[in-house]
Amino acid sequence: MQSVRVVLRGAILLDLAAATVALMALSGEYPGDTAAGRRVASREVLPLTLLAWPHLGALDAAPGSRSARVWAAAAAAGDLALLVWSVPGARSGGAPIALALPWIAALLLAGVGGLTWQERRRGERSRAVS
């Protein structure tokens, strides 16, 4: 099922786009060459950027391998953290990026869950055929 991979890749692109928008929006108020700018970038932009890494690792790992499970677990943990962190901001009626982050986290989590389910199902079929 390629659709799970397509959804996950799209969600990764949305995550990186959200990081870019956050960087552009915050760079006017907190220039990057100041201590406040570096602090804001490390708290707001860097986590979104780094969240893409385990998702790409889960997509690129050999299906059914231990590394694929480790990457998927790390990605799911990051997705849950983003979801828990972003939901209060969306409920209070924040900026559009604050409203989009829970949806992006949910898409990422659904993509990783679907990828894991797909790999598990593939493994069950190969054991049943053997």
N, C-alpha and C positions, 0 to 999 in steps of 0.2 A: 504494500500500500504506500504509494509515493505521496499521497495527500498529507499524511502525518509529517513527513519530512518537509513538504512545502509549507505547511502551517508553522512548523518550528523555525524554518529559515525566515519566513515573513515576520514572525515574532521577534527573532533576533535583530532583524533590520529595524523594526519598530523600537526596540530597546536602544539600539545605537542612535537612532534618530532622536529619541527622547533625551539621550545624553548630550547630543549636539545642540538641541534646542535649549536645554538647561545651561550649557556652557555659554551659548550666545546670549541668553537672557541675563545671566549673572555676570558676564564679563563687563557689561557697562557699569554695573553698580559696584562690583568688586574686581578691579583690574588684577590680572593674573600675576603681575610682578610685585604685588604687595602681600604681606603676611595674611591679611584677611581674605584676599583672593585665592591664595593657595589653600587655605583652610576650607573655604567654601567649595572649591573644586574637589578637594579630597573627600568631602562629606557628601556632596550632591552629584558630582559628575563621575568621579572615579568608580564608585560602586556600580553604577549602571553600565559603565564601559567594561568593567571586569566581569560582570554577570554574563556577558556574551561568551566568554572563554570556555566555561564548562559545557555550555550548550554546543559549541562548535566541536569540542572534544567528544561529546556523546554522539554527534552526527558522524564524525570521522573515524571513530573507533571501529574495530572489526566487530561485526554483529555477533552477539552472544559471548563476547570475551569479558574477562574480568575488568579490564580497563573501561569498557563501555558501561558496565554497571557502576563503577566508581564515578565516572564522569556524570552519569545520569543522576546518581545520588547527590553529588555536589551541586548539580544544576537545580534539582528539586529543592534542596535546602535553601539555595539562594533565592529561588522563586518564592518560596514560602516567606522568607525574611522580607523580600520586597513587598509582598502582598500585605503582610502584617504592618509594615512600616508605612505603606502608602494609603491604606484604607481610611485612617483618621483624617488625613488631609483631603480626601475626596468627599467625605461626609460633611466636612465643614464648608464646602462650597468654595474651594480654593481656585487657583489658576487652572487653565485648561490642561497643562501638563500634569498637575496633581490629579485631575480627573481621569487622565489617560493611563497613569501608572498602574492602578489596580487591574485594568483591562489587559495591559501588556503583560503583567505578572501572571494573570490567569491564562493568557494565551501561551506563554512560555511553559507554565506548569502543565497545561493540557498537551502541548507538543511533546514534552519530555515523558509524560505519563503514557501517551500514545506510542511513542517510540519504544519505551520499555515493554509495554503490553505486546506490541508487534514482535519484538525480539523474543519474548517469552513464548508467545504463540508459535513462532517459527521453530523454536527449540523443541516444543512439545510435538509438533508435526514431524520433525526429523527423528525424534525418539520413537514415535508411533510407526514410522515407516521401517525403521531398522529392525 
